[in-house]
Amino acid sequence: MSQEDLVYQRIGEFIVSFQWLENQLREIGWFILDPTRSDWPPRDLRNLTNHDLVNRVHQLFIEALPQCKLTPELEDELTHLFASSVVVLHELRRDRNRILHSAFIELKAAGEVQGLLRSDPKALVDEETGDVLFNQELLTPGSFSKEIERIGRVAVFLNRAYLQLIHRYPNGGG
């Protein structure tokens, strides 16, 4: 597989993984709103922006935790971890937007692709110098490793939070 094919594959992996996180947030929210699944399929949370979805599910989770009858230490830990995850989820949303709204430019020489450049079409202005700045990077298959790693950490936590709800939330079945 060529370098540019690997880069495109990593972009796809990032996007699919991000969508999984978004779905897991909805699953958590839907479970809190209707733990017995009496109104199926759920209609709430479907039309929220990612920003609003993250914030709404965070609010629902914090309101639901006291009903789970956890130890104070575990409740504090989950409260803190969810708040930390919200920060990362908002960073990942910005990363997704940066990636999806960029142009991908193949750099060719001798008729072959030698590199792939990501270029954000939004120009920024340096506040001190007034210079126009561009957000660009030469991509490699490892370019999205940090983002994928952060997705993995948040995914593990969201699974843990969801399992706590399933087993501890009233009428959750646990």
C-alpha positions as CSV (number, residue, x, y, z in Angstrom):
1,M,0.0,0.0,0.0
2,S,1.4,3.4,-0.9
3,Q,2.1,6.1,1.7
4,E,-0.8,8.3,0.5
5,D,-3.2,5.3,0.6
6,L,-2.1,4.7,4.2
7,V,-2.7,8.3,5.1
8,Y,-6.2,8.1,3.6
9,Q,-6.8,4.9,5.5
10,R,-5.8,6.6,8.8
11,I,-8.2,9.5,8.0
12,G,-11.0,7.0,7.5
13,E,-10.0,5.2,10.7
14,F,-10.2,8.5,12.6
15,I,-13.6,9.4,11.2
16,V,-15.1,6.0,11.8
17,S,-13.7,5.9,15.4
18,F,-15.0,9.5,16.0
19,Q,-18.5,8.4,14.8
20,W,-18.3,5.4,17.2
21,L,-17.7,7.8,20.1
22,E,-20.6,10.0,19.0
23,N,-22.9,6.9,18.9
24,Q,-21.7,5.7,22.3
25,L,-22.6,9.1,23.8
26,R,-26.1,8.8,22.3
27,E,-26.3,5.2,23.8
28,I,-25.4,6.6,27.2
29,G,-27.9,9.4,26.9
30,W,-30.7,7.2,25.6
31,F,-30.1,4.8,28.4
32,I,-30.4,7.5,31.1
33,L,-33.5,9.0,29.4
34,D,-35.2,5.6,29.0
35,P,-33.4,2.7,30.7
36,T,-36.2,0.3,30.0
37,R,-36.3,1.2,26.3
38,S,-40.0,1.7,26.4
39,D,-40.0,4.3,23.6
40,W,-38.0,2.6,20.8
41,P,-36.3,3.9,18.7
42,P,-35.3,6.9,20.8
43,R,-35.8,10.2,19.2
44,D,-33.9,12.5,21.6
45,L,-30.3,13.4,21.0
46,R,-30.4,12.6,17.3
47,N,-30.4,16.2,15.9
48,L,-27.9,17.8,18.3
49,T,-24.6,19.1,17.0
50,N,-21.7,17.1,18.4
51,H,-20.9,20.0,20.7
52,D,-24.4,20.0,22.1
53,L,-24.5,16.2,22.3
54,V,-21.3,16.1,24.4
55,N,-22.6,18.7,26.8
56,R,-26.1,17.3,27.1
57,V,-24.9,13.7,27.8
58,H,-22.4,15.1,30.3
59,Q,-25.3,16.9,32.1
60,L,-27.5,13.7,32.0
61,F,-24.6,11.6,33.3
62,I,-23.9,13.9,36.2
63,E,-27.6,14.0,37.1
64,A,-27.9,10.2,36.9
65,L,-24.8,9.3,39.0
66,P,-26.4,9.9,42.4
67,Q,-29.1,7.5,41.5
68,C,-26.6,4.7,40.9
69,K,-25.7,4.5,44.6
70,L,-22.0,4.3,44.1
71,T,-19.4,4.8,46.8
72,P,-18.6,8.6,47.1
73,E,-15.1,7.9,45.9
74,L,-16.3,6.1,42.7
75,E,-18.9,8.8,42.1
76,D,-16.3,11.5,42.4
77,E,-13.9,9.6,40.1
78,L,-16.5,9.1,37.4
79,T,-17.6,12.7,37.7
80,H,-14.0,13.9,37.2
81,L,-13.3,11.4,34.4
82,F,-16.4,12.4,32.5
83,A,-15.5,16.1,32.8
84,S,-12.0,15.3,31.6
85,S,-13.5,13.3,28.7
86,V,-15.7,16.2,27.7
87,V,-12.6,18.4,27.3
88,V,-11.0,15.7,25.1
89,L,-14.2,15.1,23.1
90,H,-14.4,18.8,22.3
91,E,-10.7,18.7,21.2
92,L,-11.5,15.7,19.0
93,R,-14.5,17.5,17.5
94,R,-12.2,20.4,16.5
95,D,-9.6,17.9,15.1
96,R,-12.4,16.2,13.1
97,N,-13.5,19.6,11.7
98,R,-9.9,20.5,10.9
99,I,-9.3,17.3,9.1
100,L,-12.6,17.1,7.2
101,H,-12.6,20.7,6.1
102,S,-9.1,20.7,4.8
103,A,-7.9,20.3,1.3
104,F,-5.6,17.3,0.6
105,I,-3.0,18.2,-2.0
106,E,-0.9,15.5,-3.6
107,L,2.7,16.6,-4.2
108,K,3.9,15.0,-7.4
109,A,7.3,14.7,-9.0
110,A,8.1,12.6,-12.1
111,G,4.5,11.7,-12.4
112,E,4.3,10.0,-8.9
113,V,2.9,11.2,-5.6
114,Q,5.8,12.1,-3.3
115,G,3.8,13.5,-0.5
116,L,0.4,14.5,0.8
117,L,-0.3,18.0,2.2
118,R,-3.3,18.8,4.4
119,S,-4.2,22.5,4.1
120,D,-6.9,24.2,6.1
121,P,-8.6,26.7,3.8
122,K,-9.2,29.2,6.7
123,A,-6.4,31.7,6.9
124,L,-5.5,33.1,10.3
125,V,-3.8,36.4,11.0
126,D,-1.0,36.6,13.5
127,E,-2.1,39.2,16.1
128,E,1.5,40.5,16.6
129,T,2.8,40.7,13.1
130,G,-0.4,40.8,11.0
131,D,1.0,38.0,8.8
132,V,-1.4,35.6,7.3
133,L,-0.9,32.1,8.7
134,F,-2.0,28.8,7.1
135,N,-2.6,25.6,9.0
136,Q,-0.8,23.0,6.8
137,E,1.0,19.8,7.4
138,L,2.8,17.2,5.4
139,L,1.0,14.0,6.2
140,T,2.4,10.6,7.0
141,P,0.6,7.4,8.1
142,G,1.5,8.4,11.7
143,S,0.0,11.9,11.4
144,F,-3.2,11.0,13.2
145,S,-1.7,8.7,15.9
146,K,-2.3,11.2,18.8
147,E,-5.9,11.7,17.8
148,I,-6.5,7.9,17.5
149,E,-4.9,7.3,20.9
150,R,-7.1,10.0,22.5
151,I,-10.2,8.4,20.9
152,G,-9.1,5.0,22.4
153,R,-8.7,6.4,25.9
154,V,-12.1,8.2,25.7
155,A,-13.7,5.0,24.3
156,V,-12.5,2.9,27.2
157,F,-13.9,5.5,29.7
158,L,-17.3,5.8,27.9
159,N,-17.6,2.0,27.9
160,R,-16.9,2.0,31.6
161,A,-19.4,4.7,32.3
162,Y,-22.1,2.9,30.2
163,L,-21.5,-0.4,32.0
164,Q,-21.8,1.4,35.4
165,L,-25.2,2.8,34.3
166,I,-26.4,-0.6,33.0
167,H,-25.6,-2.3,36.3
168,R,-26.4,0.6,38.7
169,Y,-28.9,2.9,37.2
170,P,-32.5,2.3,38.5
171,N,-34.5,0.1,36.0
172,G,-31.3,-0.5,34.1
173,G,-31.4,-4.2,34.3
174,G,-28.3,-4.8,36.3
